[in-house]
Amino acid sequence: MSRDEGDRRLKAASLFCGCGGLDLGAEGGFNYLGDHYGDNGIDVIYANEINKRAARLYEANFGRVPDCRDICTVDSKDIPDVDIVMGGFPCQSFSVAAEGTKRLGIKDERGRLFFEMCRIIREKQPKCFVAENVKGLLTANDGEAYPLIMSEFRGCGYRVVSSLMNASEYGVPQKRERVIMVGIRNDLPVDFDFSSVFVNKDVVPLSAVLEDDVPLKYHYSKESIDKVKRSGKRKFRVQDSDGPCITIGSHIWKTSLNSSDPVLRTKDGYRRFTPREVARVQSFPDSYVLCGRKEHQYHALGNAVPPVMAWYVFNRIGKILSG
């Protein structure tokens, strides 16, 4: 690559980067289920992630060491000048899938971290920002959280549009719905339109990403199955492998059958997903390195943005900003 080519590439900063689903989608250059998702002309040059376990996965796959400080303590001067700021601000307080917790939304400390993202966007003034969160954002705080968030982002000096994207419509074997918000700086003569991103690809069945030979440790014992049946609290969200999976959550590492997490039926009973299967369901390529304890892998992968779905958003952003 020549110096001129390097100068033309867009630079990005990733906040709340997790294990890098959004980053992989932004940069592109990976293969998934026989398709190649090309280079988007975007280089992530700064990443922040307070969870050191997720940061370890990120470093193993991107060769960059994330800044693991609390984002509230990061001075915007510590972040290099970039064209794009992106991030999935913590979603636990907005999620309808959270078990045993109230959706506190903006009243929860984690839910207010989007203000930190706004602070950095306001002070760095990138050409574009991309923010991501769960579907529950739309209805949190009796519907008050989402308009407030959109207003705050627009107040940073951006034209902001959003869409509820379903990963299964982009070649991902998972019915994962996420709110994606894209802001273009007011002074730029370009616009982002989600209609240019929509592709409605053929549905990919869950069977396309399942492993054939799974160790016994991932199978539930007959005793545990019988215990749940006797309790009368059987949930057993068994997945139809001929269609896409329901949303994979960060708590899928738990071994209990008595939960809302998806399970797989086997010839003799039921089993959990392996970490590699979770990565595939999320559309991470098989080249993605899984390291650290398995429960940490499950947690990080369950919180991630599907890279393939993100790729379509950033592919369009790369084109309009470079053009």
Residue, then its C-alpha position, 0 to 999 in steps of 0.5 A: m500500500s502506498r502512502d497516498e492509499g494509506d492516507r485515503r483510508l478512513k480511520a475509526a475509534s471503537l468504544f465499548c469494543g467487546c470482542g470486536g464484532l462491530d470492528l470486524g464488520a467495519e474493517g471487512g476482509f473476512n470469509y463467512l459461509g463461503d462468501h467473502y466480505g471485502d475490505n471496507g477501506i476502514d482501519v480501526i486505530y483505537a479501541n476501548e473496552i473495560n472488560k479485560r476478558a473481552a479485551r483479551l479476545y479482541e487483542a488476539n484477533f486484531g493485534r491491537v491492545p484496547d484501552c481498558r480504562d473506564i470510558c468516563t475517565v478517558d479524555s477525548k484528547d487521548i483518542p486520535d483524530v478519526d473519521i468514524v466513532m462507533g460503539g455499542f453502548p452497554c445494553q443490559s439496562f435496555s434488554v427485554a431478554a435480561e432475566g430477573t432485572k427491570r429495564l431501567g434504561i437511562k436511569d441505570e448507570r450503564g444505560r447512561l454511558f451513551f452520554e460518554m459516547c456523545r461527549i467523545i463525538r461532540e469533542k472529536q467531531p468525526k465525519c460519522f458515528v455508528a451506535e448500536n443497541v438492543k431492540g428494547l431500547l425503543t421501548a425502555n423507560d416507557g418509550e422515553a429513552y430512545p427519543l432522548i438518545m436520538s436528540e442527544f446524538r443530533g445535538c452533537g451536530y449530526r443528521v441521525v437516522s436509525s433502523l431496527m436491523n434483523a441479522s437473519e436478513y443479511g445471511v446470518p443464521q440468527k434472528r437477532e434484532r438490533v437498533i443501529m443509529v448512523g450520524i453524518r456530520n451536519d456540514l458534510p454533503v452526503d447522507f446515509d440511507f438504510s434502504s441502500v443497506f437492505v439486502n434480504k438475503d436467503v435465510v441461512p439455517l442453523s444447521a449450516v453452522l453446527e458441529d458434527d462431533v460435539p464432546l459429551k461435556y456439552h450434553y445435558s445429563k439425563e438427571s438434569i433433564d429429568k430434574v427440570k421436567r419434574s420442577g414444572k419450570r421447563k423452558f427448553r427453548v429447542q431450536d429448529s435447525d432448519g431455520p435461524c436461531i433465536t437471539i444468542g445472549s451473553h448468559i448462554w454459558k450457564t449450564s442450566l436448562n431452566s433458562s431462556d437460552p436456546v438449546l439443541r436437541t440431540k438423538d438422546g436428549y439436549r445439548r448446549f452450543t459450543p463456543r465455536e458454534v456461538a461464534r458462527v451463529q454470530s457470523f464470526p469467521d472460523s479464522y476468529v481466534l477463541c482464547g481464554r476460559k470458555e465462559h468468558q468466550y460465551h459472554a463476549l460472543g453473546n454481547a457482540v454485534p454480528p460482523v456480517m450485519a455490521w459489514y453492510v452498514f460500514n460498506r455503505i459508509g465507506k463508499i459515501l465518505s470516500g466518494 
